Amino acid sequence: MRWTKARRTRTYRIAELEETTELWVTSEDGRHGTKSRRLATFTNPDDVAPFLRTVEQDLRAGGWLEDDI
């Protein structure tokens, strides 16, 4: 998932590990560069989709637009 707002971009990616799944976000801002951080760690794969829906709702509410690259 990639989202944009003004000159900022947030890219969300999932990393599947042996026993967990991690959600990472990379933020890009022309003034502050690029930063990545782990947003969440899941031990149950069924928890990922509902969490992503919540993230999407929060982004839309905050004025972010999905970027269909």
Contact map, one row per residue, 1 for C-alpha under 8 A:
111000000011100000000000000000000000000000000000000000000000000001100
111100001111000000000000000000000000000000000000000000000000000001111
111110001110000000000000000000000000000000000000000000000010000111100
011111111100000000000000000000000000000000000000000000000000000111100
001111111000000000000000000000000000000000000000000000000000001110000
000111110000000000000000000000000000000000000000000000000000000000000
000111111000000000000000000011000000000000000000000000000000000000000
000111111100000000000000001111000000000000000000000000000000000000000
011110111110000000000000001110000000000000000000000000000000000000000
011100011111000000000000111100000000000000000000000000000000000000000
111000001111100000000000111000000000000000000000000000000000000000000
110000000111110000000011110000000000000000000000000000000000000000000
100000000011111000000011100000000000000000000000000000000000000000000
000000000001111100001111000000000000000000000000000000000000000000000
000000000000111110001111000000000000000000000000000000000000000000000
000000000000011111011100000000000000000000000000000000000000000000000
000000000000001111111100000000000000000000000000000000000000000000000
000000000000000111110000000000000000000000000000000000000000000000000
000000000000000011111000000000000000000000100000000000000000000000000
000000000000000111111100000000000000000011111000000000000000000000000
000000000000011110111110000000000000000011111001000000000000000000000
000000000000011110011111000000000000011111000000000000000000000000000
000000000001111000001111100000000000011110000000000000000000000000000
000000000001111000000111110000000001111100000000000000000000000000000
000000000111100000000011111000000001111000000000000000000000000000000
000000000111000000000001111100000111100000000000000000000000000000000
000000011110000000000000111110000111000000000000000000000000000000000
000000011100000000000000011111011110000000000000000000000000000000000
000000111000000000000000001111111100000000000000000000000000000000000
000000110000000000000000000111111000000000000000000000000000000000000
000000000000000000000000000011111000000000000000000000000000000000000
000000000000000000000000000111111100000000000000000000000000000000000
000000000000000000000000000111111110000000000000000000000000000000000
000000000000000000000000011110011111000000000000000000000000000000000
000000000000000000000000011100001111100000000000000000000000000000000
000000000000000000000001111000000111110000000000000000000000000000000
000000000000000000000001110000000011111000000000000000000000000000000
000000000000000000000111100000000001111110000000000000000000000000000
000000000000000000000111100000000000111110000000000000000000000000000
000000000000000000000111000000000000011111000000000000000000000000000
000000000000000000011110000000000000011111100000000000000000000000000
000000000000000000011100000000000000000111111011000000000000000000000
000000000000000000111000000000000000000011111000000000000000000000000
000000000000000000011000000000000000000001111111000000000000000000000
000000000000000000011000000000000000000001111111000000000000000000000
000000000000000000000000000000000000000000011111110000000000000000000
000000000000000000000000000000000000000001011111111000000000000000000
000000000000000000001000000000000000000001011111111100000000000000000
000000000000000000000000000000000000000000000111111110000000000000000
000000000000000000000000000000000000000000000111111111000000000000000
000000000000000000000000000000000000000000000011111111100000000000000
000000000000000000000000000000000000000000000001111111110000000000000
000000000000000000000000000000000000000000000000111111111000000000000
000000000000000000000000000000000000000000000000011111111100000000000
000000000000000000000000000000000000000000000000001111111110000000000
000000000000000000000000000000000000000000000000000111111111000000000
000000000000000000000000000000000000000000000000000011111111100000000
000000000000000000000000000000000000000000000000000001111111110000000
001000000000000000000000000000000000000000000000000000111111111110000
000000000000000000000000000000000000000000000000000000011111111110000
000000000000000000000000000000000000000000000000000000001111111100000
000000000000000000000000000000000000000000000000000000000111111100000
000010000000000000000000000000000000000000000000000000000011111110000
001110000000000000000000000000000000000000000000000000000011111111000
001110000000000000000000000000000000000000000000000000000011001111100
111100000000000000000000000000000000000000000000000000000000000111110
111100000000000000000000000000000000000000000000000000000000000011111
010000000000000000000000000000000000000000000000000000000000000001111
010000000000000000000000000000000000000000000000000000000000000000111
